[in-house]
Amino acid sequence: MKKKRKCGVVTKLFLCTFAIYAAFTLISLQIKINDKKSEIAKLSGELAKQKTTNAELKEVLDNGLNDEYVAKEARDKLGYASPGERIFVDTSSK
């Protein structure tokens, strides 16, 4: 006749504690992974925007300054307008 070995209370408690620890660790790692993925997506967007800006600046350096570029930068960054030009500001989206 074979004897069954009984697990002690200490062994059961250890296994239960280890299972809870493992579950908690897996959940916390999954949260960190999701945070890093969203950070990567954000940084990828910024990288694409910066690459576009760099390409525009490289084109300006290669071709030299022209009136079209100066007018675009004055309009976009400084808020200037051409003489006689009307600027309409859409306030409905605010």
C-alpha positions as CSV (number, residue, x, y, z in Angstrom):
1,M,0.0,0.0,0.0
2,K,1.3,3.5,-0.9
3,K,1.2,6.2,1.6
4,K,0.1,9.7,0.6
5,R,2.3,12.5,1.6
6,K,0.3,15.3,3.0
7,C,1.4,18.9,2.4
8,G,2.0,20.8,5.5
9,V,0.2,24.0,6.3
10,V,3.5,25.9,5.9
11,T,3.9,24.5,2.4
12,K,0.4,25.5,1.4
13,L,0.9,29.0,2.9
14,F,4.1,29.4,1.0
15,L,2.6,28.3,-2.3
16,C,-0.4,30.7,-1.8
17,T,1.9,33.6,-0.9
18,F,4.1,32.9,-3.9
19,A,1.1,32.8,-6.2
20,I,-0.2,36.1,-4.9
21,Y,3.3,37.6,-5.3
22,A,3.6,36.3,-8.8
23,A,0.2,37.7,-9.8
24,F,1.0,41.1,-8.3
25,T,4.3,41.2,-10.1
26,L,2.8,40.3,-13.4
27,I,0.1,42.9,-13.2
28,S,2.5,45.7,-12.1
29,L,4.9,44.8,-15.0
30,Q,2.0,44.8,-17.5
31,I,1.1,48.3,-16.3
32,K,4.7,49.5,-16.7
33,I,4.8,48.0,-20.2
34,N,1.7,49.8,-21.2
35,D,3.1,53.1,-19.8
36,K,6.3,52.7,-21.8
37,K,4.4,51.8,-25.0
38,S,2.4,55.0,-24.7
39,E,5.6,57.0,-24.0
40,I,7.1,55.4,-27.1
41,A,4.1,56.4,-29.2
42,K,4.3,60.0,-27.9
43,L,8.0,60.2,-28.6
44,S,7.6,58.7,-32.1
45,G,5.2,61.5,-32.9
46,E,7.6,64.1,-31.6
47,L,10.4,62.5,-33.6
48,A,8.3,62.6,-36.8
49,K,7.5,66.3,-36.2
50,Q,11.2,67.1,-35.6
51,K,12.3,65.2,-38.7
52,T,9.9,67.3,-40.7
53,T,11.2,70.5,-39.2
54,N,14.8,69.4,-39.8
55,A,14.0,68.6,-43.5
56,E,12.4,72.0,-43.9
57,L,15.5,73.7,-42.3
58,K,17.9,71.7,-44.5
59,E,16.0,72.7,-47.6
60,V,16.3,76.4,-46.5
61,L,20.0,76.0,-45.9
62,D,20.5,74.3,-49.3
63,N,18.4,76.8,-51.2
64,G,19.1,79.9,-49.2
65,L,16.5,82.3,-47.8
66,N,13.7,83.2,-50.1
67,D,10.7,85.5,-49.7
68,E,8.2,82.7,-49.4
69,Y,10.0,81.2,-46.5
70,V,10.4,84.5,-44.7
71,A,6.8,85.3,-45.2
72,K,5.7,81.9,-43.9
73,E,7.8,82.1,-40.8
74,A,6.7,85.7,-40.1
75,R,3.1,84.7,-40.4
76,D,3.3,81.4,-38.4
77,K,5.7,82.2,-35.6
78,L,5.5,86.0,-35.2
79,G,1.9,86.6,-36.2
80,Y,2.6,89.1,-38.9
81,A,0.4,89.8,-41.9
82,S,0.9,91.2,-45.3
83,P,-0.4,94.8,-45.8
84,G,-4.1,94.9,-46.5
85,E,-4.5,91.2,-45.4
86,R,-7.3,90.4,-43.0
87,I,-6.8,87.7,-40.4
88,F,-9.8,85.9,-39.0
89,V,-9.5,84.0,-35.7
90,D,-11.9,81.1,-35.1
91,T,-13.0,81.4,-31.5
92,S,-15.8,78.8,-31.7
93,S,-13.4,75.9,-31.0
94,K,-12.2,77.4,-27.7
